[in-house]
Amino acid sequence: MTAGDSFLCLGKTVLCIVFRDGTPRFPKIIFYAPAFCDMVATSTMYLGLTLTYASSFQMLRGAVIVFTGLLSVAFLGRKLRYFQWIGIFAVIGGLVIVGVSDFIGTTDTSQYTLNGIITGMLK
């Protein structure tokens, strides 16, 4: 996501240089709030990664699709088509399955060392 944001800023800079009079000027401070929120969200996600399995972490990141769809209906008034709803419910089903597997799958954590946890080399 950071690489995509960087390319957008680079593209905006190129547009401002090429079309000096054609593009509207706006204050750069408007990027501070979204950048701060993205930084907090990323830090929180990686903190959560230390508390769960990598597979669960990746699957739970897919919840963005669900929230994006629901919030676009709630705030933007968009109508989702039937296949979009099917996709949202499929993602919710996958999230439930992976989330439940964290609680069902118990392992003996007594053999884990601090080095193994940090490097991800668990038996």
KEZA-134642 format. One record per residue (C-alpha): x, y, z. Coordinates in steps of 0.1 Angstrom, whole numbers, plus 2048, in hexadecimal, padded with zeros to 3 digits. Example, Ala and Ser with C-alpha at 12.3 -4.5 7.8 and 13.67 -1.06 7.14 Angstrom:
<sites>
87B7D384E 8897F5847 
</sites>
This chain:
<sites>
800800800 81D817807 82B8127E5 80A81A7D5 80783A7E9 82A8437DF 82283F7BA 8038557BE 8178707CE 83286D7B3 81786F798 80888E7A8 82A89E7A9 831897784 80E8A577B 8158C578F 8378C977D 82A8C275A 8098D575C 8128F2773 7F390676B 7DA8EA765 7DA8D8787 7CA8E87A6 7E18EF7C4 7D88E17E5 7E98E0807 7FF8C280E 7F38C1832 7D48AE827 7EB88F823 7F588F848 7D4881857 7D186483F 7F685C841 7F485C867 7D5845867 7E782E84F 80682D865 7F1825884 7DD80A872 7FD7FA864 80D7FA886 7EF7EB896 7ED7D087C 8117C6881 80C7C68A7 7EE7AE8A1 80579988B 81A7918A9 7FB7838BB 7ED76C8A0 7F8755883 804764863 7E875284F 7CE761866 7DE783863 7DD78383D 7B977683D 7AD790855 7BD7AB840 7A47A1826 7887AF83C 7907D182B 77B7C580E 75D7C0825 7607E1836 7667F4815 7467E4806 7307EB824 73D80E82A 738817805 71480D808 70F81F829 721840822 7238437FC 7018347F5 70E81C7DB 6FB7FD7D1 70F7DD7D1 7087C37B7 6FF79F7BF 7227927B7 7327AC7CE 71B7A17EB 72577D7E3 7497867E5 744799806 73277B815 74E763808 768779819 754779839 752753838 777750833 77D769850 767754867 77873485E 79B741863 791754883 782734892 7A1720889 7B67378A0 7A072C8BD 79D7078B4 7C17018AA 7D57008CB 7FA6F98CB 8136F38E6 8257148E9 83E709904 8597008EA 8597238DA 8777388E1 87975E8DE 89175B8C0 8797438AF 85C75A8B4 86E7798A7 87C767888 85C754882 86D732883 85571E899 8536F8899 
</sites>
